[in-house]
Amino acid sequence: MVFERKKQIALWNAPPSTSDHIAGKLSLCIGLPVMLRHNDATELCITKGQEGIVVGWESSIGKHGRLTLETLFVELINPPKNINLDGLPENVVPISKSTTPVTCRLPDDSIISIKRQQVVILPNFAMTDYAAQGKTRIYNVVDLGLCYTHQSYYTCLSRSASADGTIIVQGFDSKKITGGLSGFMRQEFRDLEILNKITEERFLGHLSKSVSGNLRNSLIRSYCIYKGEHLDTTEWHPHIKWRNGENKIPEVENDGTWDSKVSQEIVSMGVVKKSPIVKSKNTVTKHHIDISSNLQEVKDDSVTSGSSKRSRLCAITDNNTGPTGLTWDSRNYSCAFDSIITVLYHVWKQSDEVWRNTVGSYSEYMQTLIDGFEEADLGNTTLEQTRNKVRMKLNRINSNAFPLGHNYSDITELSAYIMGYGNCGGSHKICPNCGKEDDGIDVYFDRVTPLACTSAHDLRYGIKLSDALHIALDHTLREICTSCNANGVRVRKKLVVRIDHVPELMMFECQTVHPTPELEISITTDSGPVHMRLSGIIYTGQSHFTSRVFDESGYVWKHDGMNDGREFHYEKLINLLTDMKQFEKNGSRTILYQIYKKI
């Protein structure tokens, strides 16, 4: 796409914070302090967060008649080891420009996606307390004026190697570090002391059976009631002990998982705040937005020119209603459930009764979801209540994988429980020389198929899903055939795939291999090829899961229940010619699952 000059200049001049910290323009000089922002070569200490000083660069004239940076030469500051490259001084390394997908926010608050060629560094004159963690500075210049907590004060000041090397540039509020702990912080430390005691007594077998609870609050409350006045606080720090008038027994906190009133309140939080939006069928009104002008503006699938943030929250055409997601549960972290159920609900909405009955037989948990989807469509329940019903079932049989409270559920276990096992086929080890075949399946092809990294994968990135699946199921192994080896012939075994049938719905797990998604794939079976279409992607990163859905008309939407409730962000319209590499990431998060439906 060719941008108008005004927009191009705005992209260049926008601060890095508006473009995923990939600068549109770098103003360079010899001696400029910089921070590396990408792990280009860990063996050369070219790692994210490494600091350095600019000592030179190479540039050329770009197509707009402006200087374009090709290579930046940086002298690393205190690297873990000394780096010596031919022709360069010690600890001087070259940083070449790279192409990175970037989401940019313009001054008018509109969002566009582009691919930017740039050396991934940033000027390093100052950094936040968060970014400074783990660093030690001989000279530590700090500004405490905007530090809001004593933890922030501690982080800034403890970066110093000495008091003589510390400079505080302006006045600060001494009460932040002399005013004592807040009531909330004192309660937090008390809770940790009690939980520590509960853990110790349970390990020693001294804990009464009357002490129980599914969540932190109820567990601590039952322990305090059990101990009463005999609760031992002698080893507690004096500042966290209860003061006169403070309640030693925690108040009961209702939880939305089993309290219908609280559940409804949680569901309603943040569901519909912005306009224009699309609401679920459970709500009263729907806003219809014509996005044809946005679609006509897209000339190159690698660059998406977006409308303003407000109009991109959810958009529909006359013939296409936007999908509905789940609101994240802040009391019982639910993003693992939300991301999968959101995609499954979207697929269910576009499927016929035969498909629904077939997929419902995958497991009792899938059937519970499908029953809940039907009730939600009728307005008799919500998607969040359906999620909680499945979650409580799973919590009862495996509370470690599916805990409640501020804990993270195991999404790999969740996908296995929901999808079940279909015995669809797999790969067997066979010797191509003598024909001897090992018993049993070595690599399984099933409703949830992990794409494990193997010796046949030359690259973990840059490979399409269909190619990654083929390599995982059909490749030469390093294992030597013992029968042939005994006869003096050294032959490696091969994996030979046999697929009995392809399920209606599949999840491909991409934890170790990260293939580019494809809109459609073809899987070869004993009875011929089977075609599948991409329905959704689950992303992971920063201890959180998000999702994208791809509907049968080619519309792409993304969802994050923590930030947007049920709302979806409309992205674009795609087809079989679309470059799918743009969907390899969702912000900084990478693909964990690709979900396909048989067509």
N, C-alpha and C positions, 0 to 999 in steps of 0.2 A: 504494500500500500504506500502511496505517496501522500505525505502529510502536507497541508498548507504551511507556508513558512512560519506563520505566527505560532502554530501548534508545535512545529519542530523546535523553534527557539525556546518555547516554554518547556519542552522536554529536556533540552540541554541545561537550562538554567534552574530547573527544579532541584531542591536539595536531595541528597541521597536517601533521606528518610522517607521520601515519597515514592521510591522506586526500588524497594527491597534492598537498600543499601548498596546498589550498583550505581555509581555516579554517572550522570550524563556528561559532565564536564569536570576535568581535573586540572586545577591550576597548580603547576609544578615549579619548583626551584631546587637548586642543589642545597642539601641540608634539611629538606622538608621532612619532619617526622611523620611516619605513616604506619598503618596497621594492615597486615595482610588479612584478607577476608575469606580465603578459600584454601582447602587442603590440596594444593597442587602437587607437592612432592614431600611427603613426610620424612623421607630418608635424607632430604636436604634441608630439613627444618623449615620448609616453605609450608607453614601450617596456619590455620585460622587462629587469629589472636596474636601471632608473632609480630613484634614491633621492629621497626627499622628506620633507616634514614636514606633518602633518595641521594644517589651519587651520580646518576646519569640516565639517559633514555634515548630511544630511537623512535622517530616519528616519520610520517609521510603525509602528503596532502590528500584528503578524502574527496569524495564526489561533490561535497558542498563547498569545496575550496577552503576548508579549514584543516588545521593540523590534527592528525589522527595518531594517537599513541599506539605504537607497535609493541615495544618492549621497554620495561622499566627496570633499571638496575638499582637494587636495594642492598644496603649494608645492614645485616641483621644485628640487632642489639641483644647481647647476652643469649645467644642461641644455646640449646642443650649441648651441642658439640660444635667444634670449629668446622666450617665448610670451606673446602678448597677446590675450585673449579679451574680448569685450564684457561689461562688468559685473563683471569679475574683476580683481584686482591682477595685476601682471606675474608670469609664471611660475606662476600658480595655475591648475590644471586640474581639471575634474570627472571623477571615475571612477565610472561607474554599475555597478550590480550586473548580473551576467550569469549565465546558466544553464550549468553545466558538468557533464558526466558524471564521477563520482568513484567510485573504488574505496576503500572504507574498511575499516580493520582495527580491530576492537573489542578491549577489554581481554582478552576470553576467547580472542583469536586467531582469531575467526571473521571472514570476509570478506563484505561486502555491497556491491552496486553501487547507487548512487543518483544522482539529479540534484540538484545543490545550487545554490541562488541565493545569490550572495555577491559582494561587491566583491573582486576578485582582487588583494589586497595582503597583505603580512606585516609584522609589527613588525620593525624593523631595528636592534636594539641591538648585534648582533654577527653575524659571518659566518665561515665557514670560510676557510682559505687558498685553497681551490679557487675559491670564489665571489668572493674578493677580487681574483683575477687581472685585470690591466688597469686597476685603479683606483689613483688617487693621492690621498693624504689629507694635509691640512695637519697635522691632529692624528691620529696613528696609535697607538692603544692596542692592544697585542698581549699575548697570553698564550701563551708558548712551552712551557708545561709539558707539553702533550700533543702536541707536534710530534715526529714519529718520525724524520724524516730531515733532512739539511742542506738539501735542496730546499725542504722546508716552512718551515724557518727563513728561507731566502732570500726566499721568496714573501711571508711576513708582514712582514719588515723592509723589503723594497724597495718597499712601498706608501707609505712615508713620503716627504714632500716635503723633509724636513730631519731632521737628527739631533736638533735642539732640540724638534721636534714629535713625537718618538717616546717612548712610555712603555711599559716592559716591567713588567707588573703583578706578576710573581713570579719566583722563581729558575728557572733552566733548566740543562740538562746541556750544559756547554760542549764536552764531547767530541764532541757531534754535529757541531760545526763546526771542531773542531781535531784530531780523531782520524784524519784522512786518509780517503781513499776506501776503500770496501769492495772486497774482491777481485772481487766480481761487477761493480761499477761500473768498476773498472780494466779488466777483461776486455772490457766493453761498449765502452769508448772505444778499446781496441786493435783490436777487430773493426771498428769504424767507420773507423779509420785504414787498415786493410788493404783494406777494401772501397773506400775512396776511391782507393787506389793501383791496385786492379784496374780500376776504372772509367776512371782516367786512362790506363793502359797500353792498355786495349782501345780507347779513343777514338783514341789515337795509332797504333794498329796494332802495338804492341810486345809484346802479351800472347801468351805461348806457347799453342799449341792444347792443350797438356797440362793447362792450367788450366780446369777445368770443374766444374759441379755444379748440380743442380736446386734445392738449398737452400743457405742461408747457410753452415751448418756445413761441408758437403762442399766448397763453393767456396773458403772460406778455408783449409781443410785442404790442398786441392790446390795452392793458391798458396804456402803456407808450405813444403810439401814441395819444390816447384819451386825456390823461392828459397834454401832451406836457410840457411846461414850468411851469405848475401849479402843477406838482407832488410834494407832500408834503414830504420832507425829514428831517424836523426839529427834529423829534424824533429819527433819526438814529444815531448810534454811529459815531463820527467824522472819525474814521479809515475806514469806509466802504462807505463813501460818494464819489460821483464821483470826480475824479481829472480832471484837465485841459487836454483836448485832448481825454478823454475817451468817448466812444459812449454811450449815454443814451438810445438809441433805440436798442434792441437786433437784431442781424442779423437773417435773415430767415434761419431756419434749415430744409432742406428737410427730409421727413419721408418716409421710404420704403413702408409703407402701401398703399400710393396712388401715389407715384412717381416710375414709372416702372424702370427708370434708376438706381435710388438709390436702389430699391428692388433687381435688378440683382446684384449690387455690394455687397449687404449684403449676398445674397445667395451664392456668390462665395467665401466669406471669410471663410477660414478654411475648405473648403469642402474636398479637397484631398491634403494632405501635405506629407503623409508618404507612404512608399512603403514596402512591397506589400500590395495592397488594392483591394477592389472591388468597382467599380463605378456604378452609376445608369445607366439605359438604355439611359439617356439623354446625357451621355458622350461618348467619342469616343472609349476608349480602356478598356479592362478587363484583370486583372491579375488572373491566375488560380493557386491555391496553393494546393498541395497534403497534406492533414492533416492526412492521414492514420496512419503515425508513431505516431502522438500525441494520436490518439484514441486507438491504441494498448497499449499504455503505461498506460492507465487508468485501474486499477485493482479494485478500490473501489470507488463508486460514492461519498463517503463522502470526498474524497481527490482527487483533480484535479491536475495533474502534467502538468503544462503549458509550452509552448515554450516561446521564448523571447517576450518581450513587442511588438516589431516591427511586428513580424509575427502573433501576436494575434489580431491586430487591426481588420482585417477582413480576413476570410479564407473560401475557398469553395472547394468542390470536383468537379469532372467532371460533376456530375449529379445534383449539388445543388448550386445555385447562392446565394450569401449573400444578406441579405435584405438592403434596403435603408432607412435612417432616415431623419429627418428634421434638418436644421441648426437653432440654437437658435437665436432669434431676440434680439439684445442688445439694440435696441431703444425702442421697445415695447415688454416687457418681455412676452415670448411665451411658456414657458416650459409646462404649463397646456395643451395647444393645441398640442404641439409637441409630448408629451408622448402618448396621446390618438390617434392622427392621425397616428403616426408611426405604432402602433399596427394594427389599422384598415386597413391601406394600405397593410401591410403584409398579413392580412387575405384575403383581396380582391384579392391579387395577386394569391392566391392559391384556389380561388373559381370559380365555373362555372357561366354561365350567369343567370340561374334560381335563384341561391343564391343572386347574385348581384341585380337583380330586386326586390327580396323580401325584402332584407335589405334596398335597396334604398327607399322603401316606408315608412320606419320608421319615417322620418321627412324630411322637405325641406333641412335641413342642412346636413343630411346624403346623400341625393341625390346630393347636391352640391359637397360634398367630392368625391363621386363615379364618377361624371362627371369629376372632376379635376384629379382623379387617371387615368382615361382613356386618358385624354389629356396629362398628364405627361408621360405616357407610349409611346405616339406617338411623344413626343418631342415638343409639342406645348405650354407647360407651365411647371412650376415646382411645386413641392409639397409645397414649401414655398408660392408661389403665391396663390395656392389653400387654404392654411391655412389662409392667409390674407383676402381672399374673404369671407370665413366663419366668420372670426373674425369681419370684418366690418359690416356684416349683424347683428350679435349678439350685437355689440356695439351700433347700432342704436336703438335697442329695449330695451336694458338693459345695459347702460353704467356703472352702479355701479358694476354689476357682471363681466362685460367684459370691463374694462378700457383700455386705451392706455397708452403709456409712461412707466415709471419705476414703474408700479403697477402690482399686481398679480391678475390674473383672478380666478374666483370661479370655481374650477374643478368639484364640485358636480353639479352646475348649468349647466356647459358645457356638462357633460355626459347626463343630463336629456334632454337638448335641442337636442343633436345629436341622442340619442337613442329613444326619444319619449316615448309614453305610449301604451302598447299593450293589456291591460286588460286580462292578461293571467290567473289570478286566485289569490288565496290567502287563508288566514286562517280565520275561523269564530269561535267566542266564543260559546261554547255549554256546558250545564250541563250534565255530564254523568249519573246523577241520574234521573232527571225529563225529560231530553231531550230538554229542552227549549233552543232555539238558538237565539242569538242576531242578529239584523238586521245589514247589512253592513259587510265589510271586515275589520278585525282588523290588520292583517299583510299582505301586498301586495307581490305577486310574479309577477315580471314584468321584462322587458328588463334590467332595473337597479334595482337590489334587494339589499337593505341594510341588512347586517347581524348585527342586533342590539344586544347589550348585554342584556340578560334577566336573570330572576331568575333561569332559568334552566341551564345556562352556569356556570358550576363549575369553569372553568378556561377560561381566555381570550386568553391564549396561549396553545399550545400543543394539539390542536384538528384539525382534518381534515376538509376540506371545506364541504364535503358532510354531515358530522356529524353536523357541525355548521348550515348548511341550514336546516337539519331535525329538530334540536332543535328549531331553530327560528320559524319554521312554525307549529310544532306539539309538544306542551308541556303543562303541567299543570300550570295554573296561580295561583296567590295568591288571585285573586278576588273570593269572595264567592257568590254563587247563592242566590239571595234574596228570590226567591220563596221557595226553600228548607229550607232556614234559618228561614223563617216565620213559617214553620211547625216543627221547632225544629231540623232540620237536617242540619249539617254544611258540605257543599260540595263545593270544589273548582271547578271552571270552567276549561275547557280544550280548547285548540286550535285544531281545526280539519281542515286539509288542503284539498283544492279542487283545482287542477290545470287543467284548460281547455286545454291548449296547451303550449308547450315550444317554445320560439322564436328561430330563427336561430342563433342569437348572443345574449349573455348575459354578463352583467357586475355585479359582486358581490362586493358591497362596504364593506370594512373591516376596518372602522374607530374605532369601539369600540370592536369588536371581531377580533382576528388576527389568522385565521386558516391557517394551512399548506396547500399549494396548492397541487392539485392532477392532474396527467397527464390526467386522464379520470374520469368522474363522471357519475352516473346514477340518473335520476330524475323520480320518479314515478308519472304518470298522470292517469286520469280516463280511458284512452285508453291503458295503459301499460307503461313500462319504456322507457325513452328517454336517449340516451347516448350523452355526450358532451366531447370535448377535449380542453385542455388548449391551448390558442393561445397567450396570453400575460399577463404581470403583470405590473401595474403602481405602482411606489414607491414614497414615500414622505418623506421629511426631509430636514432640513437646508434651508427652504424657496425655495425648488426646487423640480421638478418632473423628474424622469427618468423612463426607461422602459426596459423590457425584452421581447423578442419574442420567441415563441416555434413553429417551423414549423412542417409540417405533417410528415417529415422524422425523427424527433426527435432531430434536431439540435437546440441548444440554443444560443442566441446572446443577448448582452445588448447594450443599446444606451443611450448616454447623449449628446444632441445636443449642449449644452453650451461648453463642452470641446472638442468634437470630430467632430462637424459638422454633415455631413451625414454618417460618418463612424460608423460601428458596431464593437464591440469586440466579436469575436467568443469565446464561452466558452467550450461546450462539446456536446457529443451525449448521449441522455438518452433514456430509455425505461420504460415500466410499472413497472419494479422492482427497478427503481432508487429511492433513498432516496430524497424526494422533500423538506426536511427541509432546505437543502442548499440554496433554493431560497426564504426563508422567508425574507431575507434582501438583499439589494444591497448596499454594504458598510455599512454605518450607517443608511441608509434609510429603512423604513419599508413599507409593502404592504398597498396600499390604495384601489386598484381595482385588481380583478382577472377576466380575460376576457375569455369566453368559447364559442366555436362554436359547433353547433349541427353536429353530424356525423351519 
